[in-house]
Amino acid sequence: MASKKNLVVNRGTLAHKVRYAVTRPQHIGPYLKRAARDRWLAFKHPDHVAYYRAVMASDTRRNPEAAVGSQTHERWLALGQMQFDYLSRHGLTPGSRMLDIGCGNLRAGWRFIEHLEPGHYYGIDISPDILIAAKRTLTAQGLQDKVPHLTITQNLTLDFLPTGHFDVVHAHSVFSHSPIGIIDECLAHVGRVLAPGGFFDFTFDRTSGAEHQVLREDFYYRTETLVSLAEKHGLHARFMDDWEALGHGQSKIRVTAG
């Protein structure tokens, strides 16, 4: 579980960056390289989706598993297992129809695909590079007969998906990299694709202090901000304490039709 200190710190301030550099000098070089890359990509791609697509292309070239936030293969497996186990406890059955927003290279997705009936998994992502890596994961796991859908998307209006179709919608480590406008767009439209009784789970980087972002890649939000945003679109949102207890690092909110 995130500590109280971690919840109030503003990682975007110069004071925090100086303190961090003094206590972790080995991170200074990698941070400066990342900052230089991000400034160049932000200059080339003012639109956030285009910018983050370029970030994913750069990260995926080096290591697809690290691109989705796993520095080792063991961690990649463990985080995928954590997501799968959690949703299984919360009612994900083989007959469920699932939409995985930001499916990445199928860190958790291959487990969902294996569990679900053929054709019941629909993964979308903004990055063509990570979707190519997803197809490699699918092939390595021998899951071709499950005929999952893997589709690139430009936005989160979900307008190409059927109404009332998905029992479970899932977005892991998506809103943690999204400005508030993209989150608002998703919450404005996700209710349409939810089946009766369905739910939408999303993780986010939580702060109890000032909301902020770091290098346009990492965004920190207050719980009440995202709950209010969901309610604005006629949805009910609640903080998932049992996920927090797992110590993942990000928090989770569940959204259902109001």
N, C-alpha and C positions, 0 to 999 in steps of 0.2 A: 504494500500500500504506500502511496506517496506520502512523504512526511509533510508536516505543517510548514517547515522551512521551504521545501520545494514548491509548495502550493502558492506561496506569497511572493517568491522571487520573480523579478522581471528580467528575463534572460536577454532582452534587447538593449538594456542600458549599458553605457560605457563602463560604469562602475562595476557591474557584474562581470563584464568581459575582462576587465583588468584583474579582478579578484580570481577569476577562473584561470587566467593565464599564469598568475603568480603561483597558484597551487598545483597547476598541471602544465608545466612548461613543455612537456612532450607533445601536447595537443596544439601548440601555437602554429607550427608549420602546416599541418593538415587543415587547420581552420583557415589560415590565410589563403591556401590553395583553393579551398571551397568557396571562400568569399570572392576571390578573383573570378573564378568560373561563373558564379552566380551573377555577379555584376555584368559580365559579358553577355550571358544568356538573357538577363533581364533587359539589357539594351537592345538585343536582337529581337526579343519576343515580349513586347509590353503586355500582351494578353496573358493572363495567368495560366490558362490551360496550355497554350503553346509553350510558355516558359517551362512549365513543369513536365511537359512531354519531352522537351529537350534535356531537362535534368535526368529524367528516367532513361533516355537514350544513352547519355553519358555514363550513368551508373551501371546500366545493364551491360554495356560493353565490357566493363571491368569484371563484374560479378553479378549475375541476376539475383542470387540469394541475398547478397548485401544490398542490392537495389531496393528490395522490399523490407529492409531493416534487420536482416539476420547476418551477423558477422561470421558465423560458423554454420556448417551444415547441421550440426547437432542442435543449434539454436533454431534454425529454420524448421527442423522437424518438431522440436518441442513447442514452438509457438503455433504451428499448424495443429498439433494435437490438442493444445489448450483450447483453441477456438472450436474445434470439432466436438470435444468433450462437453464444452459449455452448452452449445446449441443442442446437442443430443439430450442433455439433462432437461432442456427447456422445450422439448417436444418436437425436435426435428426427426421425422420418421422417413422411411424409404419412399413413402407416397407423397411427401411434401414437395412442393414446387418452390425452388429457391432462386433468388436473384442475388448474385454476389457482385456488389459494386466495388470496383477497384480490385479485381480478382488477382492481379499481379501474375506471378509465375506459378500460381496454384499451390502456394505454401499450405494453406488449409483446403483449397479448392479440390485437390485430388482426393482428399479424404471424404469431402462432401459428395463428389462424383461417385466414388466407390460405394457410398452408403445409399445414395438415392437411386430410384428407378431410372431406366434409360430415358434420356430427354428431359429430365426434371431439373437439371442444373443449367443456369444461364449466367455466365460470367461476362462482365463488361469492364473495359479499362480504356483510359485515354492514350495509352502508350502502345504503338504497334510493336516496338522492340520487346517489351515485357510479354506481350501476347505470343510472340514467336517462342520465347522461353517457356511460356505456359504449354504450348503444344509439345515441346520437348519433354516437359514433365509428364504430360498426359501419355505420351508414347512410352516413356521409361516405366511408368506404372502399369502399362498394358490395359488402359481403360478406354480404348477406342470404341468398344461395343456399347459403352454407356452413352454414346452420341451427345456429349455436352455441347452447348452453344458457347462459343467464345467470340465476342464481338467488340470491335473498337467503337468508341463513342467520343463525341466532341463536347457534350454537355450532359447535364443531369436532369433534363426535362423528361426523360424516359418516354418520349412520345412515340417511339417505334415499338413499344411493348404493349401487350393486351391489358385491358381493364380487368381488375379483380382476379388476377391470375396467380399471384405469388403468396404462398403461406409464410415464407420467411424471406425477408430482405436483409442483407448483411453488408456493412461497410466497415471494414477494419483498417485503421490507419489511413483513412481517406480525409476525414474532416480535420485531422491533425495537420494536413498539408493544404488546407483550403481556406481562402478568405471567406468572410461571412456571406458575401453575395452568392457564392456557389452553394454553400450550405442552405441558404434560403431557397435557392432554385430547386434543390433536391426535395426539401420538405414541402415545397409548394405542389409537387407532383407525385410524391411517393404514395400518398394515400389512394390515388386512382388505381395503382397497379396492385395494391394489397388485396388479397382475398378476404372474405368475411372471417374474422377471428385471427387474421394474420398479424405479424408484427415486423417492425424494422429496428434492428439493432445497429448502433454505430458507436465507435470509440472516438475519443477526442483527448487532447492534452488539456488537462484541467488546471486552472488557476483560481485562487480566491482573492487575488490582488488585481492589478491592472491587466486588462487583456492586451496581448502584444504578439509580435511575430519576430522571427529570427531568419534573416536572409531570404525572405519570401518562401521559405520551405517549411518552417515549423510555426504553427499558430496555436496560441493558448487562449482558451475561452472559459468564462465562468459558467457553471452549470445552469444558473438561472437564465442566462442569455439564450442558451439553446432550448431550454424548456419553453421559454416565452415565445421563441421563434416558431416552435412546433405548434403551440397553442394558437398562434396567429393564423395558422392554416387549418384550424379545426381538428388538430390531432392532440392526443393525450400522450404526454411524455413523463417517464419516471427514471430516476437514477438507479442503476443496478448495483446494489451493495454487494451482492454475492460475487459479481465479477471483480469488484474492487478488492475483495478479500484474497483474490488469487495472486495479487502483487505483480500484475503485468506491467504497470507503469502508466498506461493510459486508462482513462475511465470510460464507462459505457452508459449510454442512455437507450432506453427502449421506447419506441413510438408505436402507438396503435391508433386506429380510427377513433375519432372523438364520439 
